[in-house]
Amino acid sequence: MDYWAPKIAKMFRTAFLLLSSWFIINCSEKASDTMALPYYNAPDFTPVFIQNEAEVKEKIPHTIRDFSFINQDSALISQATIEGKIHVANFIFTSCISICPVMTKNMKLVSDSLKNDGSVAFLSYSVTPWIDTPSVLTAFKVKNNIRNPHWHFLTGNRSTIYALARQSYFAEEDIGFSKDSSEFLHTEHFILVDKTKRIRGVYNGTLSLEMQQLIEDIKTLKAE
């Protein structure tokens, strides 16, 4: 009995230490998984971290302004359509043969993972709206096998789209922010916007690796 007592005690201590280590690691992982996303309040995309939600309205006044365009089905899509939803925006044109096909493919990766989730919308604004009519956008959507009903390809007034891209979404960061509506808009950025119309993430739409981060960040926003 005296021989086994120290060994049993040692086993219990080892088990306790292992259990404690697992608990600490597990809690740390959960904490990192639920870490709040930053806010972006300026075109230079300097992240602003706020723990107290009551401070958001005071410190993050910038929001995506209201908009109204038509989609590939000639249906009116406005801020009211996505009110209270998370959305991801990008800016493309159907005749683009450089970065747009890659961006569309990568956006589809994200869209397909959430195609049955009505709480997340995808908005692809055309930067050549005089070419990308609803019928052209419909053909583009079919060509790319896009079936998510919450992904809208939008067309409308050029200057209105460009102003929204540069002044609301900061689509070209601080460089694009200084341009006017006469200068062609071309950006690889995907912009993540939360339910309160505030920017919470920016991603390089040509990099498939960043799409997994975007998916995870959408999950984080949904949990807020």
Secondary structure, DSSP 8 states (H G I E B T S, - for coil): -TTHHHHHHHHHHHHHHHHHHHHHHHHHHHHHHT----EE-STT--EE--S-GGGHHHH--------EEE-TTS-EEEGGGGTT-EEEEEEE-TT--SSHHHHHHHHHHHHHHTTT-TTEEEEEEES-TTT--HHHHHHHHHHTT---TTEEEEB--HHHHHHIIIIIS-TTHHHHHT--TTS-----EEEEE-TTS-EEEEEETT-HHHHHHHHHHHHHHHH-
